Amino acid sequence: MMMPVVPASAAQRLFLGAQGLLDEPGRRATTVSLQALIERLGFVQVDTINVVARAHDLTLFSRLDGYRPEQLRKLIETKSHLFEHWTHDASVIPTAWFPHWKPRFARDRERIHVQAWWQYHFRGTDGARVVKDVLARIEQEGPLKSSDFEHPEKRGPWWGWKPQKAALDFLWRSGELMIPRREGFQKVYDLTERVLPGHHACPCPESAEHVEWACASAAERLCVFTPKELADFWGAIEAPEAKGWCSAATRAGRLVPVLVESADGEARPAFALADWEARLAKLPEPPERTRLLCPFDPILRDRARALRRFGFDYRFEAFVPEPKRQYGYFVLPILEGDRLVGRLDPKLHRHQNLLDIKGLWWEPGIKATKARRRGLDEALERLAAFVGAGSIQFSS
């Protein structure tokens, strides 16, 4: 029996819909609607780079015009509805799912302390003693930052972490500490039992329950996927576990094996939610506007999938030496309706109150029509207002 084929356009629309990019971005932005959006996405990646705005702020603003960073801080710091931890990278996650981070805590506790990278930061010290002393200070003094711990050796940026900073990271990754807030984007650490007392007391889920949660929740946010993509969504389980879940879910009628077309026309085997056609029929038309996406947007973070789904070849070049960059340091993809049509390289000059566009590139076959440029100008005006820039210039 032939497998059903999911056309490339359908796979794109299902993914965009699941990731909140088909909803009306002009809807009212409140802490309630923001919480609902983050639950729909699953998580929002955070990053320290602040060329224009923080990554998580750009991701949320692209979906909710009225979003303001203080709303996110309120959900984390005051309401404790979100917590910061690891998925594929550091992310903000709905606290309701905190118990499913307990298997990760146990796994990282065993893995991290034997890693050469971790041991390197404790050279010349007793690592176990440093960890114990750091934890004791927080128990006694309350929330602390890395800068509250002194070390005689000057070490510089993240790759030169002092032992106490590495200890804080280990205690965070292993679940003993949480990040109740950030100050100037520096992490503030406190005991998990003080930050999330109720969730801290929850039991660790059994293995089968954890795999079911990881796969079922990822499937809802991808719609069409391979087992590896399912496992990679949270970074919580291994691909063989996801493959086994897909087989069982197919037998139960929850999934169907499909061939999914790529943007280049090639069809590859995958799985889809059993009701994918009904979901597709219910999706709204994409908003008639142009939006600028964060480099870590959920639809882009898997670069190979972005190329298959949208024919958009994206590489994050911040860590590429400048002479070797093809585009720029922090390039924002341009989403027009449901199509990725170009990219631009922005920089916010805060002292000059200026949003500088250092480069603009349209995708092959995309013409810079008056309507398209007008849509881009409107997107840039929204971004400028969001980051507090009074003017925009194209310096390329």
C-alpha positions as CSV (number, residue, x, y, z in Angstrom):
1,M,0.0,0.0,0.0
2,M,1.4,3.4,-1.0
3,M,2.2,5.9,1.7
4,P,0.3,9.2,1.6
5,V,2.4,12.1,0.3
6,V,2.5,15.4,2.2
7,P,3.2,18.1,-0.4
8,A,5.9,20.6,0.4
9,S,3.5,23.5,0.8
10,A,1.4,21.4,3.3
11,A,4.5,20.5,5.3
12,Q,5.4,24.2,5.4
13,R,2.0,25.4,6.5
14,L,1.6,22.7,9.2
15,F,5.0,23.6,10.7
16,L,4.3,27.4,10.6
17,G,0.9,26.8,12.1
18,A,2.2,24.6,14.9
19,Q,4.9,27.2,15.7
20,G,2.5,30.2,15.9
21,L,3.4,32.0,12.7
22,L,0.0,31.8,11.1
23,D,-1.8,33.5,13.9
24,E,-2.6,37.2,13.8
25,P,0.4,39.0,15.4
26,G,-1.7,42.1,16.2
27,R,-3.8,40.2,18.8
28,R,-3.6,41.6,22.3
29,A,-0.4,40.9,24.1
30,T,-0.8,40.0,27.8
31,T,1.0,37.7,30.2
32,V,-1.8,35.2,29.6
33,S,-1.5,35.3,25.8
34,L,2.3,35.2,26.1
35,Q,2.2,32.2,28.4
36,A,-0.1,30.5,25.9
37,L,2.2,31.3,23.0
38,I,5.3,29.9,24.8
39,E,3.3,26.7,25.7
40,R,2.4,26.4,22.1
41,L,6.0,26.7,21.0
42,G,7.2,24.4,23.7
43,F,10.1,26.6,24.7
44,V,12.0,29.8,23.6
45,Q,15.7,29.7,23.2
46,V,17.7,32.4,25.0
47,D,21.1,33.8,23.9
48,T,23.5,36.4,25.2
49,I,24.0,38.2,21.8
50,N,22.3,41.6,21.8
51,V,23.2,43.2,18.5
52,V,19.6,44.3,18.0
53,A,17.7,42.5,20.8
54,R,17.9,39.3,22.7
55,A,17.0,36.1,20.8
56,H,14.0,35.2,22.9
57,D,12.6,38.7,22.6
58,L,12.9,38.6,18.8
59,T,11.2,35.2,18.6
60,L,8.3,36.4,20.7
61,F,7.9,39.8,19.1
62,S,7.7,38.2,15.6
63,R,4.6,36.4,16.8
64,L,3.0,39.0,19.1
65,D,3.4,42.7,18.1
66,G,2.5,44.0,21.6
67,Y,5.0,41.8,23.4
68,R,7.3,43.5,25.8
69,P,10.3,41.9,27.6
70,E,9.0,42.9,31.0
71,Q,6.0,40.5,30.4
72,L,8.4,37.6,30.1
73,R,10.3,38.6,33.1
74,K,7.1,38.7,35.1
75,L,6.2,35.2,34.1
76,I,9.7,34.0,35.2
77,E,10.5,36.1,38.2
78,T,7.1,36.9,39.8
79,K,4.7,34.2,38.7
80,S,7.2,31.3,38.3
81,H,5.2,30.1,35.3
82,L,8.4,29.6,33.3
83,F,11.8,28.4,34.2
84,E,15.1,28.6,32.4
85,H,17.0,25.4,31.6
86,W,18.4,23.3,28.7
87,T,16.6,21.8,25.7
88,H,19.0,21.8,22.7
89,D,20.3,25.0,24.2
90,A,19.5,27.3,27.1
91,S,15.7,28.0,26.9
92,V,12.7,29.4,28.7
93,I,10.2,26.5,29.4
94,P,6.7,26.2,30.9
95,T,7.1,25.2,34.6
96,A,4.3,22.7,34.3
97,W,6.8,20.4,32.5
98,F,9.5,20.7,35.2
99,P,9.3,17.1,36.3
100,H,10.4,16.0,32.9
101,W,13.7,17.8,33.5
102,K,14.5,15.5,36.4
103,P,15.7,12.6,34.1
104,R,18.0,15.2,32.4
105,F,19.3,16.4,35.8
106,A,20.3,12.9,36.7
107,R,21.8,12.2,33.3
108,D,23.8,15.5,33.3
109,R,24.9,14.9,36.9
110,E,26.7,11.8,35.8
111,R,28.0,13.0,32.4
112,I,29.2,16.5,33.1
113,H,31.6,15.9,36.0
114,V,33.7,13.4,34.0
115,Q,33.9,15.6,30.9
116,A,37.4,17.0,30.0
117,W,35.9,20.5,29.4
118,W,34.4,20.6,32.9
119,Q,37.5,19.1,34.6
120,Y,39.7,21.7,32.8
121,H,38.0,24.6,34.7
122,F,38.9,22.9,38.0
123,R,42.5,22.4,37.2
124,G,44.6,23.0,40.3
125,T,41.6,22.8,42.6
126,D,39.4,20.2,44.3
127,G,36.4,20.3,42.1
128,A,34.1,18.5,44.5
129,R,35.1,20.9,47.3
130,V,34.4,23.9,45.1
131,V,31.0,22.6,44.2
132,K,30.2,21.9,47.8
133,D,31.4,25.4,48.9
134,V,29.4,27.2,46.2
135,L,26.3,25.3,47.2
136,A,26.8,26.1,50.9
137,R,27.2,29.8,50.2
138,I,23.9,29.9,48.3
139,E,22.2,27.9,51.0
140,Q,23.4,30.4,53.6
141,E,23.3,33.7,51.7
142,G,20.5,33.3,49.2
143,P,20.6,34.1,45.5
144,L,24.1,34.8,44.0
145,K,25.8,35.5,40.7
146,S,29.1,34.2,39.4
147,S,30.5,37.6,40.0
148,D,29.8,37.2,43.7
149,F,32.5,34.5,43.8
150,E,36.1,35.6,43.8
151,H,39.0,33.7,42.3
152,P,42.7,34.8,42.2
153,E,43.2,33.8,38.6
154,K,41.8,36.2,36.0
155,R,40.0,34.1,33.4
156,G,38.0,36.2,31.0
157,P,35.0,35.0,28.9
158,W,33.1,31.7,29.0
159,W,35.9,29.5,27.8
160,G,38.0,30.8,30.6
161,W,35.5,30.2,33.4
162,K,36.7,30.3,37.0
163,P,36.0,27.1,39.0
164,Q,33.1,28.7,40.9
165,K,31.3,29.6,37.6
166,A,31.8,26.0,36.4
167,A,30.4,24.8,39.7
168,L,27.4,27.0,39.4
169,D,26.7,25.7,35.9
170,F,27.1,22.1,37.1
171,L,24.7,22.7,39.9
172,W,22.2,24.3,37.5
173,R,22.5,21.6,34.9
174,S,22.1,18.9,37.6
175,G,19.0,20.5,39.0
176,E,20.2,21.7,42.4
177,L,20.1,25.3,41.4
178,M,17.6,27.3,39.3
179,I,17.8,30.8,37.8
180,P,15.0,32.8,39.4
181,R,16.1,36.0,37.4
182,R,18.9,37.6,35.5
183,E,20.5,40.9,36.3
184,G,22.0,42.7,33.3
185,F,21.6,39.2,31.7
186,Q,23.9,37.7,34.3
187,K,22.3,34.6,35.8
188,V,21.3,34.7,39.4
189,Y,21.3,31.3,41.0
190,D,19.3,30.0,44.0
191,L,18.2,26.6,45.4
192,T,15.6,24.8,43.3
193,E,13.6,24.1,46.4
194,R,13.3,27.8,47.1
195,V,12.6,28.8,43.5
196,L,10.1,26.1,42.6
197,P,9.2,24.4,45.9
198,G,6.1,22.6,44.6
199,H,7.6,21.4,41.4
200,H,10.9,20.5,43.1
201,A,9.0,18.0,45.3
202,C,7.3,16.3,42.3
203,P,8.5,12.7,41.6
204,C,10.7,11.9,38.7
205,P,8.6,10.4,35.9
206,E,9.1,6.8,34.9
207,S,11.0,6.1,31.7
208,A,7.9,5.2,29.6
209,E,6.0,8.2,30.9
210,H,8.9,10.5,30.0
211,V,9.3,9.1,26.5
212,E,5.6,9.4,25.9
213,W,5.7,13.1,27.0
214,A,8.8,13.9,25.0
215,C,7.5,12.4,21.8
216,A,3.8,13.3,22.0
217,S,4.5,16.9,22.9
218,A,7.2,17.3,20.2
219,A,4.9,15.7,17.6
220,E,2.2,18.3,18.3
221,R,4.7,21.1,17.6
222,L,6.2,19.6,14.4
223,C,3.2,17.7,12.8
224,V,5.5,16.0,10.3
225,F,8.8,14.6,11.4
226,T,11.4,11.9,11.5
227,P,12.2,10.1,14.7
228,K,15.5,12.0,15.0
229,E,13.7,15.3,14.7
230,L,11.3,14.2,17.4
231,A,14.1,13.3,19.7
232,D,16.0,16.5,18.9
233,F,13.1,18.7,19.7
234,W,13.6,18.6,23.5
235,G,17.0,16.9,23.5
236,A,15.5,14.8,26.3
237,I,15.6,11.3,24.8
238,E,17.6,9.3,22.3
239,A,16.6,8.7,18.6
240,P,16.1,4.9,19.1
241,E,13.5,5.7,21.9
242,A,11.7,8.1,19.5
243,K,11.8,5.5,16.7
244,G,10.2,2.9,19.0
245,W,7.6,5.4,20.1
246,C,6.8,6.2,16.4
247,S,6.3,2.5,15.7
248,A,4.0,2.1,18.7
249,A,2.0,5.3,17.9
250,T,1.6,4.1,14.3
251,R,0.1,0.8,15.4
252,A,-2.2,2.7,17.7
253,G,-3.4,4.9,14.9
254,R,-1.9,8.1,16.3
255,L,0.6,8.5,13.5
256,V,0.8,7.6,9.9
257,P,3.9,6.9,7.8
258,V,4.1,9.4,5.0
259,L,6.4,10.7,2.2
260,V,7.0,14.4,2.7
261,E,8.1,16.5,-0.2
262,S,11.0,18.9,0.2
263,A,11.1,22.3,-1.3
264,D,13.3,20.8,-4.1
265,G,10.6,18.2,-4.9
266,E,12.4,15.2,-3.4
267,A,10.1,13.0,-1.2
268,R,11.5,11.5,2.0
269,P,9.9,9.0,4.5
270,A,8.6,10.5,7.7
271,F,5.7,10.3,10.1
272,A,2.8,12.7,10.5
273,L,0.0,13.1,13.0
274,A,-2.9,10.9,11.9
275,D,-5.2,13.9,11.5
276,W,-2.7,16.1,9.6
277,E,-5.1,16.7,6.7
278,A,-7.8,17.9,9.0
279,R,-5.3,20.2,10.8
280,L,-4.2,21.5,7.5
281,A,-7.7,22.3,6.4
282,K,-8.3,24.3,9.6
283,L,-5.2,26.5,9.4
284,P,-5.8,30.2,8.7
285,E,-4.2,32.0,5.8
286,P,-0.8,33.5,6.7
287,P,-0.9,37.1,7.9
288,E,-0.4,39.6,5.0
289,R,2.7,41.1,6.3
290,T,6.5,40.8,6.4
291,R,8.3,39.7,9.6
292,L,11.9,39.5,10.6
293,L,12.8,36.3,12.4
294,C,15.4,35.6,15.0
295,P,18.3,33.4,13.9
296,F,17.2,30.9,16.6
297,D,13.6,30.9,15.6
298,P,12.0,27.4,16.0
299,I,11.5,27.0,12.3
300,L,15.2,27.8,11.6
301,R,17.2,26.2,14.4
302,D,17.4,22.9,12.5
303,R,19.2,24.3,9.4
304,A,18.9,21.1,7.4
305,R,15.1,21.0,8.0
306,A,14.8,24.7,7.1
307,L,16.5,23.9,3.8
308,R,14.2,21.0,3.1
309,R,11.0,22.7,4.2
310,F,11.5,26.2,2.9
311,G,14.4,25.9,0.4
312,F,16.1,28.4,2.7
313,D,19.9,27.8,3.3
314,Y,20.7,29.6,6.5
315,R,24.0,29.6,8.5
316,F,24.5,31.5,11.7
317,E,27.8,33.4,11.1
318,A,28.4,35.2,14.4
319,F,31.2,32.7,15.2
320,V,32.6,32.8,11.6
321,P,35.6,35.1,11.2
322,E,34.4,38.3,9.5
323,P,36.4,37.9,6.3
324,K,34.7,34.5,5.8
325,R,31.1,35.5,6.4
326,Q,28.8,35.3,3.4
327,Y,26.2,37.7,4.9
328,G,26.8,39.0,8.4
329,Y,27.1,38.6,12.1
330,F,23.5,38.4,13.2
331,V,21.4,38.0,10.0
332,L,17.6,38.0,10.3
333,P,15.6,35.9,7.8
334,I,12.7,37.8,6.2
335,L,9.3,36.0,6.3
336,E,6.7,37.2,3.9
337,G,3.4,35.5,4.6
338,D,4.5,31.9,4.6
339,R,7.6,32.3,2.5
340,L,11.2,33.0,3.5
341,V,12.1,35.6,0.8
342,G,15.4,37.2,2.0
343,R,17.6,38.2,4.9
344,L,19.2,41.3,6.3
345,D,22.1,42.2,8.6
346,P,21.0,44.7,11.3
347,K,22.8,46.5,14.1
348,L,21.3,48.8,16.7
349,H,23.6,51.7,17.5
350,R,22.1,52.5,20.9
351,H,24.0,55.7,21.6
352,Q,22.9,57.1,18.2
353,N,19.3,55.8,18.5
354,L,19.8,54.2,15.1
355,L,18.9,50.9,13.5
356,D,21.5,50.3,10.8
357,I,20.9,47.8,8.0
358,K,24.3,46.8,6.9
359,G,23.2,44.4,4.2
360,L,20.0,43.1,2.5
361,W,19.7,40.1,0.2
362,W,16.6,38.7,-1.5
363,E,16.4,35.0,-2.3
364,P,17.0,33.8,-5.9
365,G,13.9,34.5,-8.0
366,I,12.5,37.1,-5.5
367,K,12.0,40.5,-7.0
368,A,12.3,43.6,-4.9
369,T,8.9,45.0,-6.0
370,K,7.4,48.2,-4.5
371,A,5.0,46.2,-2.5
372,R,7.7,43.9,-1.1
373,R,9.9,46.8,-0.2
374,R,7.0,48.5,1.5
375,G,6.3,45.4,3.5
376,L,9.9,45.3,4.6
377,D,9.9,48.9,5.5
378,E,6.9,48.4,7.7
379,A,8.6,45.4,9.4
380,L,11.7,47.5,10.0
381,E,9.6,50.3,11.5
382,R,8.0,47.8,13.9
383,L,11.4,46.4,14.9
384,A,12.8,49.9,15.4
385,A,9.9,50.9,17.6
386,F,10.4,47.6,19.6
387,V,14.1,48.2,20.2
388,G,13.8,52.0,20.8
389,A,15.5,53.2,17.6
390,G,14.4,56.6,16.4
391,S,15.6,56.2,12.8
392,I,16.6,53.5,10.3
393,Q,19.4,53.7,7.7
394,F,20.6,51.3,5.0
395,S,24.4,51.6,5.1
396,S,25.1,48.8,2.6
